[in-house]
Amino acid sequence: MSSESTDWKERSIRSLKEAIRFFSNKGKLERELWVSRTFLTRTGIAFERSELQAAEEPIDVQFRGARFQIKEAMPEGRKRQLEYSEELAKAERAKEHAELLRGYTPIELTGQQIFRICSAYSEKLVSEAAYGPREMAGIDLLVYVNYPDHHELKPHSGTINASPFRSVSYISNRYASVIYAAASAPSWLIAAVGVVSDVRPGEDDD
């Protein structure tokens, strides 16, 4: 079998191994920085990569006064690492590229649903007392709404009236928005409340 004919296998294995690493504990900071950069790029904030700094808990990333705590919201019951591990095993066993192909039937996910997922996630953290009141008052919550195989449509510029967090924002696989910011939040976050930004070409290339 020629090297050209097995390129698909090598690429699949390499990609899956990278995904497993990226979403592991070892990839936590890299993942948090990626979410932060994507949020800033999508909302039109120009920045240098060096401006984003790792911080001590309960803060993950600091940027121009923002103190991001980054969380990920996924479909209930999804076991991502198990999925990737099973896909990797399948790729390693595969003899033909067709064995790795799968059907794709996207599920519609509206901007209003994305907003509700973010809002509900922030409320869940409050109800679980994940952070104390003083901690939340200094946290800018940034939720990555990661729903694979969903087709996102109909942006929704919803906001919430109040939150114990200093601010609440989200990125999804398409949109980004700040849905709440207290008066004590950085001015650039306050200015972005209620504005929904769409994915930008090349945003992963920074």
DOROMAR-451539 format. One record per atom (N, C-alpha, C): residue number from 1; atom name; x, y, z. Coordinates in steps of 0.05 Angstrom, whole numbers, plus 5000, padded with zeros to 4 digits. Each point is the difference from the previous one (the first is absolute). Layout:
! residues N
NODE,NUM,CA,X,Y,Z
...
END
This chain:
! residues 206
NODE,1,N,5017,4976,5000
NODE,1,CA,4983,5024,5000
NODE,1,C,5018,5025,5000
NODE,2,N,4995,5018,4981
NODE,2,CA,5017,5024,4998
NODE,2,C,4995,5019,5023
NODE,3,N,5021,5018,5005
NODE,3,CA,4997,5020,5021
NODE,3,C,4977,5019,4994
NODE,4,N,4996,5006,4973
NODE,4,CA,4979,5018,4993
NODE,4,C,4972,4989,5007
NODE,5,N,4997,4974,4997
NODE,5,CA,4974,4988,5005
NODE,5,C,4994,4997,5029
NODE,6,N,5019,5004,5018
NODE,6,CA,4995,4999,5029
NODE,6,C,5001,5027,5013
NODE,7,N,5003,5021,4984
NODE,7,CA,5000,5027,5012
NODE,7,C,4975,5006,5016
NODE,8,N,4977,4991,4990
NODE,8,CA,4975,5005,5014
NODE,8,C,5000,4988,5027
NODE,9,N,5012,4977,5003
NODE,9,CA,5001,4986,5026
NODE,9,C,5019,5015,5019
NODE,10,N,5023,5008,4990
NODE,10,CA,5019,5015,5017
NODE,10,C,4988,5027,5009
NODE,11,N,4987,5013,4982
NODE,11,CA,4988,5026,5007
NODE,11,C,4978,4997,5021
NODE,12,N,4983,4979,4996
NODE,12,CA,4979,4995,5019
NODE,12,C,5010,4994,5028
NODE,13,N,5020,4983,5001
NODE,13,CA,5012,4992,5026
NODE,13,C,5013,5024,5013
NODE,14,N,5015,5016,4985
NODE,14,CA,5014,5023,5010
NODE,14,C,4979,5021,5011
NODE,15,N,4979,5004,4984
NODE,15,CA,4979,5019,5008
NODE,15,C,4986,4992,5026
NODE,16,N,4994,4974,5002
NODE,16,CA,4986,4990,5024
NODE,16,C,5017,5001,5024
NODE,17,N,5026,4993,4997
NODE,17,CA,5018,5002,5023
NODE,17,C,5003,5029,5009
NODE,18,N,5001,5018,4982
NODE,18,CA,5002,5029,5007
NODE,18,C,4974,5009,5015
NODE,19,N,4977,4991,4991
NODE,19,CA,4975,5007,5013
NODE,19,C,4999,4989,5028
NODE,20,N,5009,4975,5004
NODE,20,CA,5001,4988,5027
NODE,20,C,5018,5016,5018
NODE,21,N,5024,5008,4989
NODE,21,CA,5018,5016,5017
NODE,21,C,4989,5027,5006
NODE,22,N,4988,5014,4980
NODE,22,CA,4989,5027,5003
NODE,22,C,4979,5001,5022
NODE,23,N,4983,4979,5000
NODE,23,CA,4977,5000,5019
NODE,23,C,5007,4985,5026
NODE,24,N,5025,4993,5004
NODE,24,CA,5009,4987,5025
NODE,24,C,5007,5021,5021
NODE,25,N,5006,4991,5024
NODE,25,CA,5010,5019,5021
NODE,25,C,5025,5014,4992
NODE,26,N,5018,4986,4985
NODE,26,CA,5025,5012,4991
NODE,26,C,4995,5023,4981
NODE,27,N,4978,4999,4985
NODE,27,CA,4994,5021,4981
NODE,27,C,4982,5022,5011
NODE,28,N,4996,5000,5026
NODE,28,CA,4981,5020,5012
NODE,28,C,5007,5029,4994
NODE,29,N,5024,5008,5005
NODE,29,CA,5008,5028,4996
NODE,29,C,4998,5007,4970
NODE,30,N,5010,4982,4983
NODE,30,CA,4999,5005,4972
NODE,30,C,4971,5004,4990
NODE,31,N,4983,4983,5011
NODE,31,CA,4971,5002,4993
NODE,31,C,4988,5026,5010
NODE,32,N,5007,5008,5024
NODE,32,CA,4989,5025,5012
NODE,32,C,5010,5024,4984
NODE,33,N,5025,5000,4992
NODE,33,CA,5011,5022,4984
NODE,33,C,4986,5001,4972
NODE,34,N,4995,4976,4989
NODE,34,CA,4987,4999,4974
NODE,34,C,4972,5012,5002
NODE,35,N,4985,4992,5020
NODE,35,CA,4972,5011,5004
NODE,35,C,5001,5030,5003
NODE,36,N,5019,5010,5016
NODE,36,CA,5003,5029,5005
NODE,36,C,5006,5014,4974
NODE,37,N,5020,4990,4985
NODE,37,CA,5008,5013,4975
NODE,37,C,4976,5000,4980
NODE,38,N,4987,4978,4998
NODE,38,CA,4977,4998,4982
NODE,38,C,4978,5020,5007
NODE,39,N,4995,5002,5026
NODE,39,CA,4979,5019,5009
NODE,39,C,5009,5029,4993
NODE,40,N,5024,5007,5005
NODE,40,CA,5010,5027,4994
NODE,40,C,5000,5006,4970
NODE,41,N,5010,4981,4985
NODE,41,CA,5001,5004,4971
NODE,41,C,4972,5003,4988
NODE,42,N,4982,4983,5009
NODE,42,CA,4973,5000,4989
NODE,42,C,4985,5026,5008
NODE,43,N,5006,5011,5023
NODE,43,CA,4987,5025,5009
NODE,43,C,5014,5025,4990
NODE,44,N,5021,4996,4984
NODE,44,CA,5013,5023,4987
NODE,44,C,5020,5015,5018
NODE,45,N,5011,4986,5020
NODE,45,CA,5020,5012,5018
NODE,45,C,5028,4994,4989
NODE,46,N,5015,5020,4993
NODE,46,CA,5027,4996,4991
NODE,46,C,5018,4995,5024
NODE,47,N,5018,4981,4998
NODE,47,CA,5017,4994,5023
NODE,47,C,5026,4986,4991
NODE,48,N,5019,5000,5018
NODE,48,CA,5024,4984,4996
NODE,48,C,4997,4975,5017
NODE,49,N,5010,4978,4990
NODE,49,CA,4998,4975,5015
NODE,49,C,5012,5002,5028
NODE,50,N,5021,5016,5002
NODE,50,CA,5014,5003,5026
NODE,50,C,4983,5014,5021
NODE,51,N,4979,5013,4991
NODE,51,CA,4982,5014,5020
NODE,51,C,4983,4980,5016
NODE,52,N,4996,4977,4989
NODE,52,CA,4984,4980,5014
NODE,52,C,5019,4984,5018
NODE,53,N,4994,5001,5026
NODE,53,CA,5018,4988,5020
NODE,53,C,4985,4979,5017
NODE,54,N,5013,4978,5005
NODE,54,CA,4989,4980,5019
NODE,54,C,4998,5013,5027
NODE,55,N,4980,4992,5016
NODE,55,CA,4996,5012,5026
NODE,55,C,4994,4977,5020
NODE,56,N,5000,5008,5025
NODE,56,CA,4994,4980,5021
NODE,56,C,4970,4998,5005
NODE,57,N,4992,4975,5007
NODE,57,CA,4971,4995,5005
NODE,57,C,4990,5020,5021
NODE,58,N,4975,5009,4997
NODE,58,CA,4980,4989,4982
NODE,58,C,5001,5013,4972
NODE,59,N,5021,5014,4993
NODE,59,CA,5003,5012,4973
NODE,59,C,5017,4982,4983
NODE,60,N,4992,4998,4975
NODE,60,CA,5016,4984,4981
NODE,60,C,5018,5018,4983
NODE,61,N,4989,5021,4988
NODE,61,CA,5015,5018,4982
NODE,61,C,4994,5029,5006
NODE,62,N,5020,5016,5001
NODE,62,CA,4997,5029,5004
NODE,62,C,5005,5015,4974
NODE,63,N,4984,5021,4996
NODE,63,CA,5004,5016,4976
NODE,63,C,4988,5027,5004
NODE,64,N,5016,5021,5000
NODE,64,CA,4991,5028,5002
NODE,64,C,4978,5004,5021
NODE,65,N,5005,4991,5023
NODE,65,CA,4981,5003,5022
NODE,65,C,4980,4978,5003
NODE,66,N,4996,4984,4978
NODE,66,CA,4982,4978,5001
NODE,66,C,5012,4976,5015
NODE,67,N,4984,4986,5015
NODE,67,CA,5009,4978,5016
NODE,67,C,4983,4976,4992
NODE,68,N,5008,4987,4978
NODE,68,CA,4983,4979,4989
NODE,68,C,5002,4973,5015
NODE,69,N,4977,4990,5008
NODE,69,CA,4997,4972,5008
NODE,69,C,4986,4986,4977
NODE,70,N,5013,4980,4988
NODE,70,CA,4990,4989,4976
NODE,70,C,4988,4972,5006
NODE,71,N,4975,4997,4991
NODE,71,CA,4985,4975,5003
NODE,71,C,4991,4990,4973
NODE,72,N,4994,4974,4998
NODE,72,CA,4990,4989,4975
NODE,72,C,4974,4986,5005
NODE,73,N,4980,5008,4984
NODE,73,CA,4974,4987,5001
NODE,73,C,4997,4982,4976
NODE,74,N,4994,4975,5006
NODE,74,CA,4997,4979,4979
NODE,74,C,4973,4987,5002
NODE,75,N,4991,4986,4980
NODE,75,CA,4974,4985,5002
NODE,75,C,5001,4981,5024
NODE,76,N,4978,4998,5013
NODE,76,CA,4999,4983,5024
NODE,76,C,5007,4971,4994
NODE,77,N,5017,4989,5016
NODE,77,CA,5008,4972,4996
NODE,77,C,5022,4995,4981
NODE,78,N,5010,5021,4986
NODE,78,CA,5022,4996,4981
NODE,78,C,5025,4993,5015
NODE,79,N,5014,4979,4991
NODE,79,CA,5026,4992,5011
NODE,79,C,5021,5003,4978
NODE,80,N,5010,5024,4998
NODE,80,CA,5017,5007,4977
NODE,80,C,5026,4983,4998
NODE,81,N,5014,4998,5022
NODE,81,CA,5025,4985,4999
NODE,81,C,4996,4970,4993
NODE,82,N,4978,4989,5009
NODE,82,CA,4993,4973,4992
NODE,82,C,4994,4998,4970
NODE,83,N,4986,5020,4990
NODE,83,CA,4994,5002,4972
NODE,83,C,5025,5000,4983
NODE,84,N,5019,5018,5008
NODE,84,CA,5025,5003,4985
NODE,84,C,5017,4975,5002
NODE,85,N,5000,4987,5023
NODE,85,CA,5015,4976,5004
NODE,85,C,4989,4977,4982
NODE,86,N,4974,4999,4998
NODE,86,CA,4988,4979,4983
NODE,86,C,5005,5006,4971
NODE,87,N,4999,5026,4992
NODE,87,CA,5006,5007,4973
NODE,87,C,5029,4995,4993
NODE,88,N,5018,5004,5019
NODE,88,CA,5028,4995,4995
NODE,88,C,5005,4970,4996
NODE,89,N,4988,4983,5017
NODE,89,CA,5002,4971,4997
NODE,89,C,4989,4992,4972
NODE,90,N,4978,5012,4992
NODE,90,CA,4988,4993,4974
NODE,90,C,5019,5008,4977
NODE,91,N,5013,5024,5003
NODE,91,CA,5018,5009,4979
NODE,91,C,5025,4982,4999
NODE,92,N,5009,4991,5022
NODE,92,CA,5024,4982,5001
NODE,92,C,4994,4973,4987
NODE,93,N,4975,4991,5002
NODE,93,CA,4992,4974,4989
NODE,93,C,4993,5002,4970
NODE,94,N,4993,5024,4991
NODE,94,CA,4989,5003,4974
NODE,94,C,5019,4991,4977
NODE,95,N,4989,4987,4981
NODE,95,CA,5015,4992,4976
NODE,95,C,4994,5018,4976
NODE,96,N,4976,5012,5000
NODE,96,CA,4992,5017,4979
NODE,96,C,4988,5026,5011
NODE,97,N,5003,5021,4985
NODE,97,CA,4990,5026,5009
NODE,97,C,4970,5000,5005
NODE,98,N,4986,4985,4984
NODE,98,CA,4970,4999,5002
NODE,98,C,4992,4990,5028
NODE,99,N,5017,4986,5014
NODE,99,CA,4993,4990,5027
NODE,99,C,4997,5023,5020
NODE,100,N,5012,5023,4994
NODE,100,CA,5000,5022,5019
NODE,100,C,4978,5020,4993
NODE,101,N,4986,4996,4978
NODE,101,CA,4979,5019,4993
NODE,101,C,4975,4994,5016
NODE,102,N,4986,5021,5007
NODE,102,CA,4975,4997,5015
NODE,102,C,4980,5020,4990
NODE,103,N,4975,4992,5004
NODE,103,CA,4978,5018,4991
NODE,103,C,4999,5026,5017
NODE,104,N,4991,5021,4988
NODE,104,CA,4999,5026,5014
NODE,104,C,4972,5012,4996
NODE,105,N,4985,5001,5022
NODE,105,CA,4974,5012,4999
NODE,105,C,4999,5022,5021
NODE,106,N,5006,5025,4992
NODE,106,CA,5003,5021,5019
NODE,106,C,4974,5006,5015
NODE,107,N,5002,5007,5025
NODE,107,CA,4978,5008,5016
NODE,107,C,4999,5031,5002
NODE,108,N,4977,5012,4996
NODE,108,CA,4999,5029,5001
NODE,108,C,5003,5010,5029
NODE,109,N,5015,5020,5003
NODE,109,CA,5004,5013,5026
NODE,109,C,4998,5030,4996
NODE,110,N,4980,5012,5011
NODE,110,CA,4995,5029,4996
NODE,110,C,5017,5017,5019
NODE,111,N,5003,5025,4993
NODE,111,CA,5014,5018,5017
NODE,111,C,4986,5003,5027
NODE,112,N,4974,4999,5001
NODE,112,CA,4986,5001,5025
NODE,112,C,5006,4976,5017
NODE,113,N,5002,4976,4988
NODE,113,CA,5007,4977,5016
NODE,113,C,5029,5002,5011
NODE,114,N,5018,5010,4984
NODE,114,CA,5028,5004,5010
NODE,114,C,5000,5019,5023
NODE,115,N,4985,5022,4998
NODE,115,CA,4998,5019,5022
NODE,115,C,4989,4986,5025
NODE,116,N,4980,4984,4997
NODE,116,CA,4988,4986,5023
NODE,116,C,5019,4980,5012
NODE,117,N,5016,4987,4984
NODE,117,CA,5020,4981,5010
NODE,117,C,5020,5014,5018
NODE,118,N,5009,5023,4990
NODE,118,CA,5020,5016,5015
NODE,118,C,4987,5010,5026
NODE,119,N,4977,5012,4998
NODE,119,CA,4986,5010,5024
NODE,119,C,4995,4979,5020
NODE,120,N,4991,4976,4991
NODE,120,CA,4994,4978,5018
NODE,120,C,5026,4990,5013
NODE,121,N,5022,5000,4985
NODE,121,CA,5025,4990,5011
NODE,121,C,5009,5019,5022
NODE,122,N,4998,5026,4996
NODE,122,CA,5008,5019,5021
NODE,122,C,4983,4997,5025
NODE,123,N,4974,4995,4996
NODE,123,CA,4982,4996,5023
NODE,123,C,5006,4974,5015
NODE,124,N,5008,4980,4985
NODE,124,CA,5008,4974,5012
NODE,124,C,5024,5004,5018
NODE,125,N,5020,5015,4991
NODE,125,CA,5024,5005,5016
NODE,125,C,4993,5015,5026
NODE,126,N,4981,5018,4998
NODE,126,CA,4991,5015,5024
NODE,126,C,4986,4981,5019
NODE,127,N,4981,4984,4989
NODE,127,CA,4984,4983,5018
NODE,127,C,5017,4978,5013
NODE,128,N,5022,4992,4987
NODE,128,CA,5018,4980,5011
NODE,128,C,5020,5012,5019
NODE,129,N,5000,5027,5003
NODE,129,CA,5019,5014,5017
NODE,129,C,5029,4993,4992
NODE,130,N,5004,4999,4974
NODE,130,CA,5027,4993,4990
NODE,130,C,5021,5021,5008
NODE,131,N,4990,5025,5004
NODE,131,CA,5018,5022,5008
NODE,131,C,4985,5016,5021
NODE,132,N,5015,5013,5018
NODE,132,CA,4988,5017,5020
NODE,132,C,4992,5026,4988
NODE,133,N,4982,5015,5014
NODE,133,CA,4990,5026,4990
NODE,133,C,5023,5019,4992
NODE,134,N,5020,5002,5017
NODE,134,CA,5022,5019,4994
NODE,134,C,5016,4991,4975
NODE,135,N,5003,4973,4997
NODE,135,CA,5014,4990,4976
NODE,135,C,4984,5006,4975
NODE,136,N,4974,4995,5001
NODE,136,CA,4984,5005,4976
NODE,136,C,5000,5029,4992
NODE,137,N,5001,5018,5020
NODE,137,CA,5000,5029,4994
NODE,137,C,5025,5008,4985
NODE,138,N,5020,4983,4999
NODE,138,CA,5025,5007,4986
NODE,138,C,5005,4982,4976
NODE,139,N,4981,4983,4993
NODE,139,CA,5003,4981,4979
NODE,139,C,4984,5009,4975
NODE,140,N,5014,4999,4977
NODE,140,CA,4987,5004,4974
NODE,140,C,4996,4972,4988
NODE,141,N,4976,4989,5003
NODE,141,CA,4994,4973,4991
NODE,141,C,4999,4999,4969
NODE,142,N,5015,4982,4988
NODE,142,CA,5000,4997,4971
NODE,142,C,4993,4971,4994
NODE,143,N,4977,4995,4989
NODE,143,CA,4990,4972,4995
NODE,143,C,5004,4993,4971
NODE,144,N,5014,4978,4995
NODE,144,CA,5002,4989,4973
NODE,144,C,4978,4980,4996
NODE,145,N,4980,5008,4984
NODE,145,CA,4977,4983,4994
NODE,145,C,5008,4982,4976
NODE,146,N,5009,4976,5007
NODE,146,CA,5011,4982,4980
NODE,146,C,4981,4978,4994
NODE,147,N,4984,5004,4979
NODE,147,CA,4980,4980,4992
NODE,147,C,5008,4991,4971
NODE,148,N,5016,4978,4998
NODE,148,CA,5008,4991,4973
NODE,148,C,4976,4989,4985
NODE,149,N,5002,4999,4974
NODE,149,CA,4979,4990,4983
NODE,149,C,4974,5016,5002
NODE,150,N,5003,5025,5008
NODE,150,CA,4977,5018,5001
NODE,150,C,5004,5023,4980
NODE,151,N,4979,5007,4986
NODE,151,CA,5001,5022,4981
NODE,151,C,4988,5024,5014
NODE,152,N,5017,5020,5005
NODE,152,CA,4992,5023,5015
NODE,152,C,4988,5022,4981
NODE,153,N,4977,5011,5008
NODE,153,CA,4987,5020,4984
NODE,153,C,4984,5019,5017
NODE,154,N,4991,5021,4987
NODE,154,CA,4983,5021,5013
NODE,154,C,5014,5011,5025
NODE,155,N,5019,5018,4997
NODE,155,CA,5013,5012,5024
NODE,155,C,4980,5014,5018
NODE,156,N,5005,5000,5025
NODE,156,CA,4982,5011,5020
NODE,156,C,5015,5018,5019
NODE,157,N,4992,5025,5001
NODE,157,CA,5014,5020,5016
NODE,157,C,4988,5002,5028
NODE,158,N,4996,4978,5013
NODE,158,CA,4988,5000,5027
NODE,158,C,5020,5009,5022
NODE,159,N,4989,5010,5021
NODE,159,CA,5016,5007,5023
NODE,159,C,4986,4991,5026
NODE,160,N,5015,4999,5022
NODE,160,CA,4988,4994,5025
NODE,160,C,5002,5025,5018
NODE,161,N,4981,5004,5017
NODE,161,CA,4999,5025,5016
NODE,161,C,5019,5001,5023
NODE,162,N,5007,4977,5011
NODE,162,CA,5018,5000,5023
NODE,162,C,5014,4973,5003
NODE,163,N,5023,5001,5012
NODE,163,CA,5015,4975,5006
NODE,163,C,5020,5005,5022
NODE,164,N,5006,4981,5017
NODE,164,CA,5021,5003,5020
NODE,164,C,5027,5002,4987
NODE,165,N,5003,4990,4975
NODE,165,CA,5026,5003,4986
NODE,165,C,5003,5029,4990
NODE,166,N,5025,5008,4998
NODE,166,CA,5004,5028,4990
NODE,166,C,4991,5003,4971
NODE,167,N,5004,4979,4985
NODE,167,CA,4989,5000,4973
NODE,167,C,4996,4971,4991
NODE,168,N,4983,4996,4980
NODE,168,CA,4994,4974,4989
NODE,168,C,5001,5003,4970
NODE,169,N,5016,4983,4987
NODE,169,CA,5003,5000,4971
NODE,169,C,5000,4972,4989
NODE,170,N,4997,4997,4974
NODE,170,CA,5003,4974,4988
NODE,170,C,5013,5001,4973
NODE,171,N,5012,4978,4992
NODE,171,CA,5006,4995,4972
NODE,171,C,4987,4973,4994
NODE,172,N,4990,4997,4976
NODE,172,CA,4991,4974,4990
NODE,172,C,5017,4993,4977
NODE,173,N,4993,4980,4985
NODE,173,CA,5016,4994,4977
NODE,173,C,4996,5019,4977
NODE,174,N,4981,5019,5004
NODE,174,CA,4996,5021,4980
NODE,174,C,4999,5028,5012
NODE,175,N,4986,5004,5022
NODE,175,CA,4994,5026,5011
NODE,175,C,5017,5007,5024
NODE,176,N,4999,5025,5008
NODE,176,CA,5012,5010,5025
NODE,176,C,4984,5024,5009
NODE,177,N,4996,5002,5027
NODE,177,CA,4985,5022,5011
NODE,177,C,5005,5003,5029
NODE,178,N,4998,5025,5009
NODE,178,CA,5000,5006,5029
NODE,178,C,4971,5004,5008
NODE,179,N,4990,4984,5018
NODE,179,CA,4971,5001,5007
NODE,179,C,4996,5015,5026
NODE,180,N,5021,5006,5015
NODE,180,CA,4997,5016,5024
NODE,180,C,5027,5012,5008
NODE,181,N,5000,5024,5010
NODE,181,CA,5024,5012,5011
NODE,181,C,4992,5020,5022
NODE,182,N,5011,4997,5023
NODE,182,CA,4995,5019,5022
NODE,182,C,5016,5025,4995
NODE,183,N,4993,5021,5015
NODE,183,CA,5013,5026,4997
NODE,183,C,5030,4998,5006
NODE,184,N,5008,4980,5015
NODE,184,CA,5028,4997,5008
NODE,184,C,5017,4985,4979
NODE,185,N,4986,4989,4979
NODE,185,CA,5014,4985,4979
NODE,185,C,5017,5019,4983
NODE,186,N,5020,4990,4986
NODE,186,CA,5015,5017,4981
NODE,186,C,4982,5013,4980
NODE,187,N,5006,5025,4993
NODE,187,CA,4983,5015,4982
NODE,187,C,4995,4987,4973
NODE,188,N,5021,4986,4990
NODE,188,CA,4996,4988,4974
NODE,188,C,4981,4976,5000
NODE,189,N,4997,4987,5024
NODE,189,CA,4980,4979,5003
NODE,189,C,4972,5013,5002
NODE,190,N,4998,5021,5015
NODE,190,CA,4974,5014,5003
NODE,190,C,4990,5009,4973
NODE,191,N,5018,5011,4984
NODE,191,CA,4992,5010,4973
NODE,191,C,4990,4978,4982
NODE,192,N,5008,4975,5005
NODE,192,CA,4992,4978,4982
NODE,192,C,4975,4986,5009
NODE,193,N,4987,5008,5022
NODE,193,CA,4976,4986,5010
NODE,193,C,4978,5001,4978
NODE,194,N,4989,4977,4995
NODE,194,CA,4978,4998,4981
NODE,194,C,5007,4999,4971
NODE,195,N,5026,5002,4994
NODE,195,CA,5009,4999,4972
NODE,195,C,5008,4971,4994
NODE,196,N,4989,4989,4979
NODE,196,CA,5007,4972,4992
NODE,196,C,5018,5002,4976
NODE,197,N,5024,4987,5002
NODE,197,CA,5019,5000,4979
NODE,197,C,5001,4972,4987
NODE,198,N,5003,5000,4974
NODE,198,CA,5001,4975,4985
NODE,198,C,5029,4991,4997
NODE,199,N,5004,4975,4992
NODE,199,CA,5026,4989,4995
NODE,199,C,5014,5017,4979
NODE,200,N,5027,5004,5003
NODE,200,CA,5015,5016,4981
NODE,200,C,5019,4982,4985
NODE,201,N,5003,5005,4974
NODE,201,CA,5019,4984,4984
NODE,201,C,5028,5002,5011
NODE,202,N,5014,4978,5003
NODE,202,CA,5027,5000,5009
NODE,202,C,5004,5005,5030
NODE,203,N,4979,4999,5016
NODE,203,CA,5002,5006,5028
NODE,203,C,5018,4980,5015
NODE,204,N,5004,4976,4989
NODE,204,CA,5017,4980,5013
NODE,204,C,5029,5004,4992
NODE,205,N,5006,5020,4983
NODE,205,CA,5027,5003,4990
NODE,205,C,5017,5019,5016
NODE,206,N,4989,5012,5022
NODE,206,CA,5015,5020,5015
NODE,206,C,5022,4987,5016
END
